[in-house]
Amino acid sequence: MTGTTMTLDHFRVLLETHGAEASRWPDGVGDAAVILLARSPEARAVLDRAKALERLLDLADGPAVSADRVDRVVTAALAALPERRSVWTALADLLRSTATGLWPQAAGLAVCALAGIVVGLTAPRSVSSAGMTSSIAAAASAATVEQRGVAVAAFAPSTIESLFE
């Protein structure tokens, strides 16, 4: 379909996809379909057949489903659901699993986190000038900042570079 023209094939696809009721057609195709219907007796015949099919489908009753069948389907669907477990149980099962082998990785991660906490809590509160040249000691002591009770030494890039000379 180009512009405001519609071919008979496009009209058939429109009817098969959206049905014969024009209110269900996408925006922008109604005008082109009206023009095609005004010009083509074959398009009008296709539309009449589609409307007749929809009337027959509307007359047909849906399948009769017994309450027993509904109960069996619902029971089978509920039985197929995995059992509910708490998050902690699922995590414990995952860590215990030998197939995935997550226990060693989890233990390693916990050790690394604990080591980081210990290093952070035991950092020196001040920078000592023992064993440092006077310029590095002065830069280090000037750059020491007290944050939440833990000293943080902030070295300037030039100070760090001078250590490697």
VMD Tcl script that draws the C-alpha trace (Angstrom):
set ca {
  {0.00 0.00 0.00}
  {1.47 3.36 -1.00}
  {0.04 6.74 -0.08}
  {-3.77 6.57 -0.18}
  {-4.05 3.63 -2.57}
  {-4.64 0.08 -1.46}
  {-4.36 -3.10 -3.53}
  {-6.79 -5.95 -3.29}
  {-4.08 -8.15 -1.76}
  {-3.41 -5.58 0.96}
  {-7.15 -5.35 1.59}
  {-7.35 -9.15 2.03}
  {-4.45 -9.05 4.49}
  {-6.22 -6.24 6.36}
  {-9.41 -8.31 6.64}
  {-7.56 -11.47 7.70}
  {-5.59 -9.59 10.32}
  {-8.16 -7.16 11.77}
  {-11.52 -8.48 10.61}
  {-14.34 -6.97 8.60}
  {-15.31 -4.36 11.19}
  {-13.73 -1.04 10.14}
  {-13.45 0.15 13.74}
  {-10.80 -2.54 14.36}
  {-8.63 -1.41 11.44}
  {-5.44 0.56 12.16}
  {-5.50 4.33 11.80}
  {-4.76 5.59 8.32}
  {-6.00 2.61 6.30}
  {-9.73 3.30 6.47}
  {-9.71 6.01 3.78}
  {-7.70 3.86 1.37}
  {-10.02 0.90 2.01}
  {-13.12 3.04 1.35}
  {-11.63 4.23 -1.96}
  {-10.84 0.63 -2.95}
  {-14.36 -0.51 -2.02}
  {-15.88 2.29 -4.10}
  {-13.83 1.30 -7.16}
  {-13.64 -2.50 -6.95}
  {-16.61 -4.88 -6.99}
  {-14.17 -7.70 -6.14}
  {-13.12 -5.86 -2.96}
  {-16.79 -5.50 -1.99}
  {-17.28 -9.24 -2.52}
  {-14.24 -10.03 -0.34}
  {-15.62 -7.76 2.39}
  {-19.07 -9.41 2.16}
  {-17.50 -12.87 2.56}
  {-15.49 -11.68 5.57}
  {-18.62 -10.22 7.19}
  {-20.52 -13.48 6.58}
  {-17.72 -15.47 8.19}
  {-17.70 -13.19 11.24}
  {-21.49 -13.58 11.61}
  {-21.11 -17.38 11.54}
  {-18.33 -17.24 14.11}
  {-20.45 -15.02 16.36}
  {-23.30 -17.57 16.23}
  {-21.05 -20.48 17.20}
  {-20.99 -21.43 20.85}
  {-17.69 -21.79 22.60}
  {-16.57 -25.24 23.68}
  {-18.32 -26.66 26.71}
  {-15.86 -27.15 29.52}
  {-16.91 -29.11 32.56}
  {-16.03 -27.97 36.06}
  {-14.20 -31.28 36.57}
  {-11.93 -30.56 33.62}
  {-11.20 -27.03 34.89}
  {-10.32 -28.48 38.31}
  {-7.96 -31.05 36.75}
  {-6.18 -28.42 34.65}
  {-5.80 -26.00 37.57}
  {-4.57 -28.78 39.88}
  {-2.02 -29.96 37.31}
  {-0.81 -26.39 36.73}
  {-0.39 -25.77 40.46}
  {1.44 -29.08 40.89}
  {3.89 -28.09 38.15}
  {4.87 -24.90 39.98}
  {8.10 -25.10 41.97}
  {7.68 -25.19 45.73}
  {7.95 -21.88 47.52}
  {11.15 -21.45 49.44}
  {12.52 -18.61 51.44}
  {15.37 -16.58 50.01}
  {17.69 -17.94 52.69}
  {16.83 -21.54 51.83}
  {17.43 -20.90 48.15}
  {20.75 -19.20 48.89}
  {21.83 -22.06 51.15}
  {20.91 -24.60 48.45}
  {22.88 -22.63 45.89}
  {25.97 -22.47 48.11}
  {25.69 -26.17 49.03}
  {25.45 -27.23 45.42}
  {28.54 -29.08 44.27}
  {27.53 -28.80 40.64}
  {27.85 -25.01 40.60}
  {30.74 -24.82 43.05}
  {29.81 -21.39 44.39}
  {30.90 -22.07 47.96}
  {34.65 -21.46 47.37}
  {33.96 -18.23 45.44}
  {31.59 -16.97 48.14}
  {34.13 -17.75 50.87}
  {36.88 -15.97 48.91}
  {34.69 -12.92 48.44}
  {33.86 -12.84 52.17}
  {37.56 -13.08 53.09}
  {38.43 -10.22 50.73}
  {35.66 -8.06 52.17}
  {36.79 -8.82 55.73}
  {40.42 -8.03 54.83}
  {39.34 -4.68 53.39}
  {37.41 -3.81 56.52}
  {40.35 -4.76 58.77}
  {42.83 -2.71 56.72}
  {40.47 0.25 56.71}
  {39.95 0.15 60.46}
  {43.61 -0.34 61.34}
  {45.07 2.38 59.08}
  {47.44 4.76 60.88}
  {45.90 7.98 62.13}
  {48.83 10.14 61.12}
  {51.69 9.96 58.66}
  {55.11 9.54 60.21}
  {58.06 11.37 58.67}
  {60.54 8.69 59.74}
  {62.39 7.36 56.73}
  {60.96 9.94 54.30}
  {62.67 12.82 52.64}
  {61.59 16.18 53.98}
  {59.64 17.19 50.83}
  {57.65 13.95 50.76}
  {56.99 14.09 54.52}
  {55.80 17.69 54.25}
  {53.53 16.89 51.31}
  {52.15 13.80 53.04}
  {51.45 15.53 56.34}
  {49.86 18.49 54.58}
  {47.65 16.19 52.55}
  {46.42 14.10 55.49}
  {42.70 14.59 55.97}
  {40.68 13.40 58.95}
  {37.43 11.79 57.78}
  {35.12 10.03 60.22}
  {37.97 9.23 62.56}
  {40.12 7.51 59.90}
  {43.13 9.32 58.47}
  {43.38 9.36 54.69}
  {46.69 10.35 53.10}
  {46.05 12.09 49.80}
  {49.31 12.34 47.89}
  {49.65 14.74 44.99}
  {50.66 13.05 41.69}
  {54.02 14.82 41.71}
  {54.75 13.48 45.21}
  {53.97 9.90 44.19}
  {56.09 10.25 41.02}
  {59.05 11.45 43.12}
  {59.01 8.13 45.00}
  {59.95 6.28 41.81}
  {62.90 8.52 40.81}
}
mol new
graphics top color blue
foreach p $ca { graphics top sphere $p radius 0.5 }
foreach p [lrange $ca 0 end-1] q [lrange $ca 1 end] { graphics top cylinder $p $q radius 0.2 }
display resetview
